[in-house]
Amino acid sequence: MTGPSDREPVLQLIEAVLDGGSWRTWDEPVPVTTRDPGYRADLERARERTGLDESVITGEGRIRGRRVAVVACEFRFLAGSIGVAAGERLVRAVERATAERLPLLAAPASGGTRMQEGTVAFVQMVKVTAAIAGHKAAGLPYLVYLRHPTTGGVLASWGSLGHLTAAEPGALIGFLGPRVHQALYGEEFPPGVQTAENLLAHGLVDAVLPARELPAVVADALDVLCDDTAGAAGTVPPPQSGPEAAGPAAGADGGPGTPAAPSPAGVPDGGAAPVSGGTTPPASPAGREPRRDPAAADGAPAPAVTEGPAGAGPGVPATAVSATADSIRRSRRPGRPGVRALLKAAGRQVTPLSGTGAGEHDPGLLLAIARIGGTPCVVLGHDRHDGASPPLGPGGLREARRGMRIAAELGLPLLTVVDTAGAALSREAEEGGLAAEIARSLADLVTLPAPTLCLLLGQGAGGGALALLPADRVLAAEHAWLSPLPPEGASAILHRTTERADEVAAQQGVRSADLLAHGIVDRVVAEPGPPGPGPGSGSGSGPDAVTDAADDSGRFLAHLGEVLGRELALLRAERPEARLAARRLRHRTLGVRPLPPH
């Protein structure tokens, strides 16, 4: 599919939208530190091609005299993809806009998550969503201008949360990029669906308009949305002299700007090196099992940024590839227990709920209220049928958000269970607002007042998995995994073949041990569980050994139920203020917390 001819460089867009000479960059330089020679070469070529040091630029300017914060993507820089450094840059800009009470204009053009950095880059979408949610909660306007093309995790997070959303004429806008769909399903996505004009026809954007019309539209909207005159013409401090007063070219080579907070040692691009430093996180509540994360969460508001998964790149050990492939294979076994089996084994007084309450029901989602380990809770999760989970569509996410509302209104803990090969990929899903519902689910979870616990039970592919991930605590079954795409899709993007899926998954750090090391999960639950007396009770190594949840689901579910019961009880006993503060810190430090040496 073709979109607008000759993609406009992002700095030209800035010139077209902002008042002349008003642009001031907020970006700090980003060094290249990855140990992966192929990724390093990609980054250096992107820098040479664009004159930028990352795929996003941030700063401020004026529109008709009003101060406005701006975050935007440069698609020519690795397809505008978001890695750890880009995610951190976005969050710092949003936080600064919030602190300075500025309206925020976002102009994404991106293919989504940066596949070279894998899962730790994928969860940046949670971090950015949390920052946007905080900006909106402060009563500040957030406007979005979707440019050609905007797909994947960017559309399914900060690209779909605007108070007002416009799109570039002819832009390709959709959840799954056309190339990945072709690689996974051997056919092209239906034409004419993932277009700005079709989104407008289905009520998913508010307007389709060229960039030259943005200044007038944004100015009129902000005159209504901003309830005071702060930032309007006549109230803005005069531009400073020096680098901050520079025009659109300032900072294009990573030059100085005004940082949101003192920068520690620069912000590295994604790759494979650990981060040193960090402060000790708040003490765990009494009785809480210590985190199995070997490093403390970084308490600084803007810490140095980690790179991608440890060991990423051509040198990933063969043992890691084998272990990752083994977990993915085991997670897909037909006999692996799902959320229904979990509720049957560990739940008491289970009351199933059905649908959104507004005429929609999705077989891909289970929603219920129950007691687990004596603690009352709301349970929602991807629902396996005959060994497979039907792909979750936008209706299923609206059903999930019904469960979130019940938990919030009654103060009940919420348990989300992730076990999906991916979200629905169809005309109906795109036109029904799948990406926007993923974004709203993320925003609801990061702000939910009720205690939240997530269990990665099996497969965790793409936005359908991410939509249920954010929580106060995240547990993972031993052979569960989390990835920006099914490994076959990630392989198609990076290598234009699905044959390297195992290698790519290992590089991306998708398995539970990797997630634990990166602070994405807090505890890994062994499969099939602690050994018991009698033959066949150990994991062993023989041909008849019990090795995963499918081999002895009864033992696994009994142990898992005990673990979940304890976790829910502890979360419910925490002071809400402390729990919510810890959650904010958790999301803020995704990808930037210290990692163990390796």
LUMVOGU-80426 format. One line per 4 residues: number of its first residue (from 1); their letters; for each residue x, y, z of C-alpha. Coordinates in Angstrom, 2 decimals. Layout:
NUM> a> X:Y:Z ~ ...
% end
This chain:
1> mtgp> 0.00:0.00:0.00 ~ 1.31:3.45:-0.80 ~ 0.72:6.51:1.28 ~ 1.63:10.15:0.87
5> sdre> 4.50:10.54:-1.55 ~ 7.93:11.41:-0.19 ~ 7.56:11.06:3.55 ~ 8.09:14.48:5.07
9> pvlq> 11.08:14.65:7.42 ~ 9.94:15.35:10.93 ~ 11.80:18.65:11.20 ~ 9.97:19.91:8.13
13> liea> 6.71:19.03:9.86 ~ 7.86:21.01:12.90 ~ 8.60:24.01:10.68 ~ 5.18:23.75:9.03
17> vldg> 3.18:23.48:12.26 ~ 4.96:25.71:14.78 ~ 5.35:29.47:14.70 ~ 8.55:30.42:12.91
21> gswr> 11.69:30.33:15.06 ~ 9.85:29.05:18.14 ~ 11.13:25.45:18.22 ~ 13.40:24.53:21.14
25> twde> 14.66:20.98:21.51 ~ 14.50:19.15:24.83 ~ 16.65:16.23:23.73 ~ 19.90:15.11:25.30
29> pvpv> 22.47:13.32:23.11 ~ 22.11:9.55:22.80 ~ 25.33:7.55:22.35 ~ 25.47:4.27:20.46
33> ttrd> 26.61:1.57:22.86 ~ 25.16:-1.69:21.54 ~ 27.52:-4.66:21.28 ~ 25.59:-6.08:18.32
37> pgyr> 27.62:-5.07:15.23 ~ 24.65:-5.41:12.89 ~ 22.41:-3.24:15.05 ~ 25.24:-0.72:15.54
41> adle> 25.61:-0.44:11.77 ~ 21.85:0.05:11.40 ~ 21.90:2.85:13.97 ~ 24.89:4.58:12.40
45> rare> 23.31:4.45:8.94 ~ 20.06:5.87:10.34 ~ 21.96:8.72:11.98 ~ 23.80:9.53:8.78
49> rtgl> 20.59:9.39:6.74 ~ 18.49:11.59:9.02 ~ 20.90:13.79:10.96 ~ 19.13:12.65:14.14
53> desv> 20.40:10.49:16.99 ~ 17.13:8.60:17.61 ~ 13.74:7.92:16.08 ~ 11.92:10.54:18.17
57> itge> 12.45:14.23:18.76 ~ 10.93:16.22:21.58 ~ 10.75:19.86:22.50 ~ 8.50:22.88:22.59
61> grir> 7.34:25.67:20.36 ~ 4.37:27.94:19.85 ~ 1.23:27.59:17.80 ~ -0.43:30.97:17.28
65> grrv> 1.55:32.22:20.25 ~ 0.64:29.43:22.68 ~ 3.38:27.27:24.17 ~ 2.96:23.63:23.14
69> avva> 5.11:20.59:23.89 ~ 5.77:18.34:20.90 ~ 6.85:14.70:20.54 ~ 7.27:13.29:17.05
73> cefr> 8.76:10.33:15.18 ~ 11.16:10.30:12.25 ~ 10.12:7.30:10.16 ~ 13.36:7.38:8.18
77> flag> 15.19:6.43:11.39 ~ 14.68:2.64:11.58 ~ 11.01:3.00:10.60 ~ 10.34:5.29:13.55
81> sigv> 10.61:2.28:15.84 ~ 10.60:2.68:19.60 ~ 13.36:1.16:21.68 ~ 14.42:1.79:25.24
85> aage> 16.22:5.08:24.56 ~ 13.37:6.42:22.41 ~ 10.83:5.38:25.03 ~ 12.81:7.12:27.77
89> rlvr> 13.07:10.28:25.67 ~ 9.32:10.28:25.10 ~ 8.56:9.82:28.78 ~ 10.91:12.59:29.89
93> aver> 9.22:14.94:27.44 ~ 5.72:14.03:28.61 ~ 6.77:14.46:32.23 ~ 8.24:17.86:31.49
97> atae> 5.12:18.95:29.62 ~ 3.04:17.87:32.62 ~ 5.31:19.66:35.10 ~ 5.20:22.86:33.05
101> rlpl> 1.43:22.59:32.45 ~ 1.81:22.54:28.68 ~ -0.60:21.00:26.17 ~ 1.05:18.14:24.30
105> laap> 0.99:17.48:20.55 ~ 2.17:14.03:19.38 ~ 2.96:13.27:15.75 ~ 3.85:9.57:15.45
109> asgg> 4.98:7.83:12.26 ~ 6.26:4.43:13.28 ~ 6.28:0.73:12.64 ~ 6.03:0.11:16.40
113> trmq> 8.47:-1.70:18.68 ~ 12.13:-1.87:17.69 ~ 12.54:-5.58:17.05 ~ 16.31:-5.54:17.59
117> egtv> 15.70:-4.72:21.27 ~ 12.89:-7.20:21.83 ~ 10.62:-7.45:24.82 ~ 12.30:-4.78:26.93
121> afvq> 11.55:-2.34:24.09 ~ 8.00:-3.71:23.77 ~ 7.14:-2.79:27.36 ~ 8.19:0.81:26.74
125> mvkv> 4.64:1.20:25.41 ~ 3.39:0.65:28.98 ~ 5.80:3.26:30.30 ~ 4.83:5.85:27.69
129> taai> 1.13:5.13:28.25 ~ 1.57:5.69:31.99 ~ 3.17:9.06:31.32 ~ 0.38:10.08:28.94
133> aghk> -2.21:8.97:31.49 ~ -0.53:11.15:34.09 ~ -0.55:14.12:31.73 ~ -4.25:13.71:31.05
137> aagl> -5.03:13.15:34.73 ~ -3.43:16.53:35.39 ~ -6.16:18.09:33.24 ~ -3.86:18.87:30.31
141> pylv> -4.80:18.45:26.64 ~ -3.19:15.71:24.55 ~ -3.59:16.01:20.77 ~ -2.42:13.40:18.25
145> ylrh> -1.63:13.72:14.55 ~ -1.18:10.26:12.99 ~ 1.25:10.34:10.07 ~ 2.10:7.85:7.34
149> pttg> 2.59:5.11:8.42 ~ 1.60:4.48:12.05 ~ 1.21:0.85:13.07 ~ 1.92:-1.66:15.83
153> gvla> 2.61:-0.79:19.43 ~ 2.81:2.94:18.81 ~ -0.74:3.04:17.44 ~ -1.84:0.67:20.22
157> swgs> -0.53:2.97:22.96 ~ 0.26:6.68:22.76 ~ -1.02:6.99:19.20 ~ -4.60:6.21:20.28
161> lghl> -5.02:8.15:23.51 ~ -5.57:11.69:22.26 ~ -8.38:13.91:23.43 ~ -8.52:14.83:19.75
165> taae> -6.95:12.79:16.93 ~ -6.34:13.77:13.32 ~ -4.59:11.85:10.57 ~ -2.56:12.66:7.50
169> pgal> -4.44:12.16:4.20 ~ -3.72:8.78:2.64 ~ -1.75:7.56:5.65 ~ -1.48:3.85:6.37
173> igfl> -2.73:3.44:9.93 ~ -3.34:0.00:11.40 ~ -2.52:-2.43:14.14 ~ -0.50:-4.96:12.14
177> gprv> 1.83:-3.85:9.37 ~ 1.14:-5.30:5.91 ~ 4.50:-7.08:5.61 ~ 4.02:-9.02:8.84
181> hqal> 0.50:-10.05:7.85 ~ 1.80:-11.27:4.49 ~ 4.58:-13.27:6.15 ~ 2.35:-14.85:8.78
185> ygee> -0.70:-15.63:6.68 ~ 0.59:-15.76:3.11 ~ -1.86:-13.17:1.87 ~ -2.20:-9.42:1.72
189> fppg> -4.33:-7.56:4.21 ~ -7.65:-6.44:2.68 ~ -6.99:-3.19:0.80 ~ -8.55:0.10:1.83
193> vqta> -8.95:-0.85:5.52 ~ -5.84:0.61:7.12 ~ -6.24:4.10:5.73 ~ -6.81:7.43:7.42
197> enll> -10.00:7.95:5.45 ~ -11.43:4.57:6.44 ~ -10.61:5.23:10.08 ~ -12.49:8.51:9.84
201> ahgl> -15.49:6.74:8.30 ~ -15.53:4.32:11.27 ~ -15.22:7.01:13.93 ~ -11.64:6.13:14.93
205> vdav> -10.15:9.56:14.19 ~ -11.73:13.00:14.34 ~ -10.37:14.48:11.12 ~ -8.16:13.85:8.11
209> lpar> -6.19:16.95:7.22 ~ -2.82:17.97:5.78 ~ -0.10:19.36:8.01 ~ -0.57:22.88:6.68
213> elpa> -4.03:22.98:8.27 ~ -2.83:21.80:11.68 ~ -1.87:25.18:13.17 ~ -5.36:26.65:12.81
217> vvad> -7.11:23.48:13.98 ~ -4.79:22.99:16.96 ~ -5.00:26.65:17.95 ~ -8.81:26.62:17.89
221> aldv> -8.95:23.35:19.85 ~ -6.53:24.56:22.51 ~ -8.42:27.80:22.94 ~ -11.30:25.61:24.09
225> lcdd> -9.43:22.85:25.91 ~ -7.06:25.04:27.90 ~ -9.11:26.57:30.68 ~ -6.76:29.47:31.32
229> taga> -4.51:31.75:29.34 ~ -1.23:30.20:30.44 ~ 0.96:29.89:27.39 ~ -1.22:32.12:25.22
233> agtv> 0.28:35.00:23.28 ~ 1.46:37.73:25.61 ~ 2.06:35.42:28.59 ~ 5.03:33.43:27.27
237> pppq> 8.49:34.38:28.50 ~ 10.61:35.78:25.67 ~ 12.86:33.24:23.90 ~ 16.23:32.76:25.51
241> sgpe> 19.41:33.37:23.65 ~ 21.79:30.51:22.94 ~ 21.09:26.94:21.87 ~ 17.54:26.79:23.26
245> aagp> 16.45:29.61:20.99 ~ 17.61:27.80:17.87 ~ 15.21:27.01:15.05 ~ 14.09:23.64:13.68
249> aaga> 17.58:22.38:12.94 ~ 18.71:22.72:16.54 ~ 19.39:19.38:18.15 ~ 19.17:17.50:14.86
253> dggp> 22.60:16.08:15.53 ~ 21.87:15.40:19.18 ~ 22.93:18.90:20.22 ~ 22.17:20.37:23.63
257> gtpa> 18.76:21.32:24.85 ~ 17.04:21.73:28.17 ~ 16.80:18.33:29.86 ~ 13.75:17.28:31.81
261> apsp> 16.09:16.28:34.61 ~ 19.85:16.10:35.02 ~ 21.07:13.36:32.73 ~ 23.32:10.80:34.42
265> agvp> 25.65:9.61:31.71 ~ 23.72:9.88:28.50 ~ 21.02:7.63:27.17 ~ 22.30:4.61:25.21
269> dgga> 20.54:3.07:22.28 ~ 19.16:-0.43:22.57 ~ 21.46:-3.38:22.46 ~ 22.95:-5.55:25.13
273> apvs> 24.80:-3.77:27.94 ~ 23.69:-3.59:31.58 ~ 23.24:-0.40:33.55 ~ 25.09:0.36:36.71
277> ggtt> 23.90:2.42:39.63 ~ 20.47:2.83:41.05 ~ 18.98:3.21:44.48 ~ 17.22:0.78:46.74
281> ppas> 13.47:0.52:46.11 ~ 10.88:0.97:48.84 ~ 10.88:-1.90:51.32 ~ 8.43:-4.68:50.64
285> pagr> 5.42:-4.91:52.93 ~ 5.81:-7.23:55.88 ~ 5.38:-10.84:54.85 ~ 5.98:-10.23:51.13
289> eprr> 8.32:-12.70:49.54 ~ 11.35:-10.76:48.31 ~ 11.51:-10.10:44.58 ~ 13.62:-12.56:42.68
293> dpaa> 14.94:-9.64:40.65 ~ 18.65:-9.67:41.50 ~ 18.90:-5.90:41.26 ~ 16.98:-3.16:43.02
297> adga> 14.59:-0.91:41.14 ~ 16.09:2.44:40.33 ~ 14.44:5.13:42.41 ~ 15.72:8.07:40.38
301> papa> 13.13:9.91:38.30 ~ 15.25:9.87:35.15 ~ 17.93:7.17:35.42 ~ 20.34:5.97:32.79
305> vteg> 18.77:3.70:30.22 ~ 19.51:0.05:29.77 ~ 19.96:-1.49:26.39 ~ 18.13:-4.46:24.97
309> paga> 18.15:-8.08:26.17 ~ 21.40:-9.36:27.61 ~ 23.26:-11.44:25.04 ~ 21.29:-10.04:22.11
313> gpgv> 22.97:-10.17:18.76 ~ 24.83:-12.68:16.65 ~ 26.61:-14.08:19.71 ~ 23.48:-15.31:21.49
317> pata> 24.42:-18.70:22.98 ~ 23.02:-21.81:21.36 ~ 21.79:-22.89:24.80 ~ 19.65:-19.74:25.03
321> vsat> 18.17:-20.39:21.58 ~ 17.40:-23.98:22.56 ~ 15.86:-23.02:25.91 ~ 13.72:-20.31:24.34
325> adsi> 12.51:-22.60:21.55 ~ 11.69:-25.25:24.14 ~ 9.57:-22.84:26.23 ~ 7.70:-21.60:23.17
329> rrsr> 7.00:-25.19:22.09 ~ 5.80:-26.15:25.56 ~ 3.57:-23.06:25.82 ~ 1.78:-24.20:22.66
333> rpgr> 1.10:-27.79:23.78 ~ -2.62:-28.65:23.42 ~ -2.78:-30.09:26.95 ~ -1.42:-27.00:28.66
337> pgvr> -3.91:-25.71:31.28 ~ -5.49:-22.29:30.76 ~ -7.48:-19.84:32.83 ~ -10.56:-22.11:32.94
341> allk> -8.55:-24.97:34.40 ~ -6.94:-22.55:36.83 ~ -10.30:-21.32:38.11 ~ -11.60:-24.87:38.40
345> aagr> -8.59:-25.94:40.46 ~ -7.92:-22.82:42.54 ~ -11.12:-20.80:42.48 ~ -14.00:-20.90:44.92
349> qvtp> -17.46:-19.38:44.56 ~ -16.75:-18.70:40.90 ~ -19.39:-16.60:39.12 ~ -18.83:-16.27:35.36
353> lsgt> -19.74:-12.97:33.71 ~ -20.60:-12.60:30.05 ~ -19.90:-9.78:27.67 ~ -19.54:-6.05:27.91
357> gage> -23.04:-5.39:29.18 ~ -23.50:-3.34:26.02 ~ -24.17:-6.02:23.43 ~ -20.72:-7.53:22.82
361> hdpg> -19.23:-10.87:23.80 ~ -15.85:-12.26:22.76 ~ -15.08:-15.99:23.11 ~ -11.41:-15.07:23.43
365> llla> -11.88:-13.62:26.92 ~ -13.02:-15.15:30.20 ~ -14.43:-12.81:32.86 ~ -15.49:-13.94:36.34
369> iari> -15.57:-13.07:39.99 ~ -14.17:-15.62:42.42 ~ -12.21:-16.27:45.57 ~ -8.65:-17.48:45.12
373> ggtp> -6.95:-18.57:48.30 ~ -9.75:-16.95:50.23 ~ -9.28:-13.51:48.62 ~ -12.22:-12.17:46.58
377> cvvl> -11.16:-10.89:43.17 ~ -12.13:-10.18:39.59 ~ -10.49:-12.56:37.11 ~ -10.09:-11.90:33.41
381> ghdr> -7.90:-13.67:30.92 ~ -7.36:-15.09:27.48 ~ -9.55:-18.17:27.24 ~ -8.17:-21.39:25.77
385> hdga> -10.54:-23.56:23.75 ~ -9.36:-27.00:22.69 ~ -5.79:-26.06:23.53 ~ -5.78:-22.71:21.74
389> sppl> -6.89:-19.19:22.63 ~ -9.16:-17.52:20.09 ~ -7.60:-14.20:19.04 ~ -8.86:-11.36:21.18
393> gpgg> -10.76:-8.64:19.35 ~ -11.80:-5.12:20.35 ~ -15.02:-6.43:21.91 ~ -13.00:-8.72:24.15
397> lrea> -10.93:-5.81:25.37 ~ -14.07:-3.81:26.07 ~ -15.26:-6.82:28.07 ~ -11.95:-6.85:29.93
401> rrgm> -12.37:-3.17:30.72 ~ -15.77:-3.98:32.19 ~ -13.94:-6.28:34.62 ~ -11.50:-3.50:35.43
405> riaa> -14.38:-1.15:36.23 ~ -15.96:-3.71:38.57 ~ -12.65:-4.11:40.40 ~ -12.25:-0.34:40.71
409> elgl> -15.81:0.30:41.87 ~ -15.76:-2.43:44.53 ~ -12.11:-2.19:45.53 ~ -11.51:-5.84:44.62
413> pllt> -8.12:-7.12:43.50 ~ -7.90:-7.77:39.75 ~ -6.16:-10.87:38.39 ~ -5.32:-10.81:34.68
417> vvdt> -4.16:-13.99:32.93 ~ -2.13:-13.70:29.72 ~ -2.17:-16.66:27.35 ~ -2.54:-15.65:23.72
421> agaa> -0.92:-16.21:20.35 ~ -1.97:-12.70:19.37 ~ -4.86:-10.32:18.92 ~ -7.43:-10.59:16.15
425> lsre> -6.08:-9.52:12.77 ~ -8.97:-8.77:10.46 ~ -10.93:-6.02:8.80 ~ -13.52:-6.24:11.57
429> aeeg> -10.88:-5.88:14.30 ~ -9.22:-2.89:12.64 ~ -12.51:-1.11:11.98 ~ -13.75:-1.98:15.46
433> glaa> -10.85:-0.06:17.03 ~ -8.54:-2.87:18.18 ~ -5.46:-0.66:18.56 ~ -7.41:1.98:20.46
437> eiar> -8.87:-0.61:22.82 ~ -5.40:-1.98:23.58 ~ -4.29:1.57:24.38 ~ -7.30:2.17:26.64
441> slad> -6.77:-1.13:28.40 ~ -3.16:-0.15:29.13 ~ -4.25:3.26:30.39 ~ -6.97:1.73:32.59
445> lvtl> -4.56:-0.77:34.14 ~ -1.78:1.70:34.92 ~ -4.27:4.00:36.67 ~ -6.63:1.45:38.27
449> papt> -7.05:2.18:42.00 ~ -7.64:-1.50:42.84 ~ -4.78:-3.94:43.50 ~ -3.65:-5.69:40.31
453> lcll> -1.84:-8.98:39.72 ~ -0.88:-10.35:36.30 ~ -0.05:-13.97:35.50 ~ 1.79:-14.86:32.30
457> lgqg> 0.48:-18.39:31.94 ~ 1.52:-19.39:28.43 ~ 1.96:-17.56:25.16 ~ 2.26:-13.79:25.30
461> aggg> 2.36:-12.49:21.76 ~ 1.89:-8.88:20.75 ~ -0.57:-6.21:21.77 ~ -3.21:-8.71:22.83
465> alal> -0.84:-9.86:25.58 ~ 0.47:-6.40:26.47 ~ -3.09:-5.14:26.96 ~ -3.45:-7.28:30.11
469> lpad> 0.13:-7.00:31.40 ~ 0.44:-3.83:33.55 ~ 0.01:-4.68:37.22 ~ 1.35:-4.11:40.72
473> rvla> 2.95:-7.55:40.54 ~ 3.61:-9.80:37.53 ~ 4.18:-13.55:37.80 ~ 5.19:-15.90:35.01
477> aeha> 4.91:-19.64:34.64 ~ 8.28:-21.17:33.86 ~ 7.53:-21.73:30.17 ~ 5.50:-18.57:29.62
481> wlsp> 6.90:-15.85:27.37 ~ 6.24:-12.30:26.20 ~ 7.14:-10.90:22.78 ~ 6.28:-7.89:20.61
485> lppe> 5.01:-10.31:17.95 ~ 4.77:-14.06:17.53 ~ 8.42:-15.06:17.00 ~ 7.64:-15.93:13.40
489> gasa> 6.43:-12.35:12.79 ~ 9.49:-10.80:14.41 ~ 11.68:-13.01:12.24 ~ 9.79:-11.84:9.15
493> ilhr> 10.47:-8.20:10.02 ~ 14.15:-8.64:10.79 ~ 15.12:-11.28:8.23 ~ 12.20:-11.45:5.76
497> tter> 11.72:-15.11:6.63 ~ 10.02:-16.97:9.46 ~ 12.75:-19.63:9.55 ~ 14.83:-17.77:12.15
501> adev> 12.03:-17.44:14.71 ~ 13.83:-19.34:17.50 ~ 17.01:-17.31:17.10 ~ 15.09:-14.01:17.07
505> aaqq> 13.04:-14.97:20.13 ~ 16.23:-15.73:22.06 ~ 17.78:-12.45:20.98 ~ 14.67:-10.57:22.07
509> gvrs> 14.71:-12.00:25.58 ~ 11.16:-13.33:25.57 ~ 11.28:-16.25:28.03 ~ 10.44:-16.04:31.71
513> adll> 14.07:-16.03:32.91 ~ 14.83:-13.05:30.67 ~ 11.71:-11.23:31.83 ~ 12.74:-11.77:35.45
517> ahgi> 16.26:-10.45:34.80 ~ 14.84:-7.30:33.20 ~ 12.36:-6.60:35.99 ~ 9.35:-7.17:33.77
521> vdrv> 8.16:-10.03:36.00 ~ 8.66:-10.39:39.74 ~ 8.52:-14.15:40.17 ~ 8.76:-17.27:38.02
525> vaep> 6.54:-20.19:39.07 ~ 8.22:-23.52:38.44 ~ 6.55:-26.12:36.23 ~ 4.97:-28.41:37.10
529> gppg> 5.58:-27.33:40.69 ~ 7.47:-28.44:43.79 ~ 8.22:-32.17:43.76 ~ 6.02:-34.37:45.87
533> pgpg> 6.43:-37.90:47.19 ~ 6.15:-40.90:44.97 ~ 7.22:-41.87:41.44 ~ 7.08:-39.28:38.69
537> sgsg> 7.07:-36.39:41.14 ~ 10.33:-34.76:40.10 ~ 11.19:-32.93:36.94 ~ 13.99:-35.38:36.21
541> sgpd> 15.58:-35.90:32.84 ~ 14.40:-39.30:31.66 ~ 11.97:-39.96:28.83 ~ 9.05:-40.30:31.25
545> avtd> 9.97:-37.26:33.38 ~ 7.38:-34.65:34.28 ~ 8.73:-31.46:32.71 ~ 5.99:-28.87:32.30
549> aadd> 2.43:-27.87:33.23 ~ 0.88:-30.05:30.54 ~ 2.49:-33.17:31.98 ~ 1.02:-32.74:35.47
553> sgrf> -1.56:-29.98:35.36 ~ -3.04:-30.96:38.73 ~ 0.21:-30.42:40.62 ~ 1.01:-27.26:38.68
557> lahl> -2.41:-25.68:39.23 ~ -2.48:-26.58:42.94 ~ 0.87:-24.90:43.48 ~ -0.04:-21.94:41.26
561> gevl> -3.30:-21.44:43.15 ~ -1.40:-21.25:46.44 ~ 1.03:-18.71:45.01 ~ -1.73:-16.55:43.55
565> grel> -3.72:-16.68:46.78 ~ -0.74:-15.40:48.78 ~ 0.04:-12.68:46.27 ~ -3.56:-11.43:46.15
569> allr> -3.82:-11.36:49.93 ~ -0.59:-9.41:50.28 ~ -1.61:-6.90:47.62 ~ -4.97:-6.38:49.25
573> aerp> -3.29:-5.77:52.63 ~ -0.96:-3.05:51.32 ~ -1.71:0.59:51.95 ~ -3.16:1.97:48.70
577> earl> -0.86:5.00:48.69 ~ 2.26:2.85:49.00 ~ 1.02:0.33:46.44 ~ 0.19:2.98:43.84
581> aarr> 3.51:4.76:44.40 ~ 5.34:1.46:43.87 ~ 3.32:0.86:40.70 ~ 4.24:4.28:39.31
585> lrhr> 7.91:3.59:40.04 ~ 7.63:0.16:38.46 ~ 6.27:1.53:35.19 ~ 8.58:4.53:35.16
589> tlgv> 11.68:2.34:35.42 ~ 10.74:-0.27:32.81 ~ 13.92:-0.76:30.81 ~ 16.01:1.55:32.98
593> rplp> 16.42:-0.44:36.18 ~ 19.86:-1.90:36.90 ~ 20.62:-5.33:35.50 ~ 22.83:-8.05:36.96
597> ph> 26.37:-8.40:35.56 ~ 26.81:-11.04:32.92
% end
